[in-house]
């Protein structure tokens, strides 16, 4: 009885009880970490969603700015000048019809620009095009002047518009738009308005109201981590009818482009706590009174020079996050209780047989817990203790493998996060640099035509060459930022390799480099042939540039256990150890200035990771470098 009791107590206290407490503590810790990860993921998701919305709004605003200088608008300037002087231009109806047709066609091309108006200096509508349909000028104004909408006589409204900066895009809400809102009970976005002047004389306004359909498309495809519900509301304390109105909501099926009811407001969510929090802080977290729901939100300013903002939020069910951990803890407690009962029963009948193996296994567990990760239990016999020892060994091996996989996943996540952040920055920089570079190229070409001096022309040609080189770098930046998801299809490795080698054959020939293909059998693989070809071309060009005359660059492909392995081997000088850790970093290059922008391997790594593959680059034992692409081929490999 004493032996049974001792074994029971030792097993319960030394193994079951500590392990139960440890695992329970681990579940609480894991739950907290998981909640932190969820918060980070939701914050990142909100930031991405806001960035996509901002990109669309900036595009529409820039399109509107470009419209103001369109030839059709310029041809309508005399009509506006005559209207500003209180006169009806002789060609009023003819040119109004022309600009109506132009704006209708323009609106069909850019459907997000919902309503386009041209106003005279007194804010009366000369031209109106909505949904691609122009409105005829049948309203009589002063002295029977034809307008497309009723004449406005609100002097304060006219004075407010007159104070807007000339030839710059401003934001307001037209009285005409308010009338449309009263007719269809809609809540439109604010109008973009540009006061126009010619020869320092103010002549009228160009106005557009943007339809939110394009923003709806962006939001419909925006990620909802953990099945969260996306909510967007407008905070505009200066306009009570708009303040707090929810303009997008997954739960209520509200969309920007739809007719919106103003009864759903931010002030009604979580007893107004979300609205109060959004007024005080630009981002944060708000919980419901019962603690079952949480909202993560961020502030976004959609209109320049206005205090109006949108609150972009994701509502999350906390029980959905906690439920798996609660089930795990219940299972652990149930397992511990079962173990205690089983231990008491086994102690009386197997005391002598179990005591010694259990003690040895306990020592092994303690050694493993103290950091000796290579420690394994000795498996003897076929009894339960031996099975327990074997299970422990399997668990230790699994944990070791999981740790390796986790470290690899963390490295991949860090690399992807780095690429994503640099990609966003690169897209913005590339877009901003393209326009001045194109202007430089155009102006230099015009200068060459007008200058006959040979020395000056040589300087201009040098300027063009440098601008073209800068444009190539910008294009590489944009290609890096615009990586898209691969389109998978089955294709032949042999024909794919041959076509790729043809693309770099001339460069290899110019540097007296020999290309060699090693392929025992043809087979088909699944992937995006164009993106994978881009990766292979990058590796081949690097190999060619690193080689000397009469060197050989070898390309080989083979399939081993449903894995496709493609290697590019050169005989160059190899890569310095100091550079090896940075070769996949964007914009990092060891080449001379002008020979590369440091994006090739970064783009290649991103493409291979999107194919769930692996790209490795190592120095050979002799000389040169071996670049290896490893792809998982889910489809059955067909040999030729």
Secondary structure, 3 states (H helix, E strand, C coil): CHHHHHHHHHHHHHHHHHHHHHHHHHHHHHHHHHHHHHHHHHHHHHHHHHHHHHHHHHHHHHHHHHHCCCHHHHHHHHHHHHHHCCCCCCCHHHHHHHHHHHHHHHHHHCCCEEEEEEEECCCCEEEEEECCEECCCCEECHHHCEECCCCCCCHHHHHHHHCCCECCEEEECCHHHHHHHHHHCCCCCCEEEEEEEECCEEEEEEEEEECCHHHHHHHHCCCCHHHCEEEEEEECCCCCCCCCEEEEECCCCECCCCCCCCCCEHHHHHHHHHHHHHHHCCEEEEECCCCCEEEEEEEECCCCCCCCEEEEEEEEEHHHHHHHHHHHHHHHHHHHHHHHHHHHHHHHHCHHHHHHHHHHHHHHHHHHHCCCCCCCCCCCCCCHHHHHHHHHHHHHHHHHHHHHHHHHHHHHHHHHHHHHHHHHHHHHHHHHHHHHHHHHHHHHHHHHHHCCCHHHHHHHHHHHHHHHHHHHHHHHHHHHHCCCCCCCEEEEHHHHHHHHHHHHHHHHHHCCCEEEEECCCCEEEEECHHHHHHHHHHHHHHHHHHCCCCCEEEEEEEEECCEEEEEEECCCCCCCHHHHCCCCCCCCCCCCCCCCCCCHHHHHHHHHHHCCCEEEEEECCCCCEEEEEEEECCCCCCEC
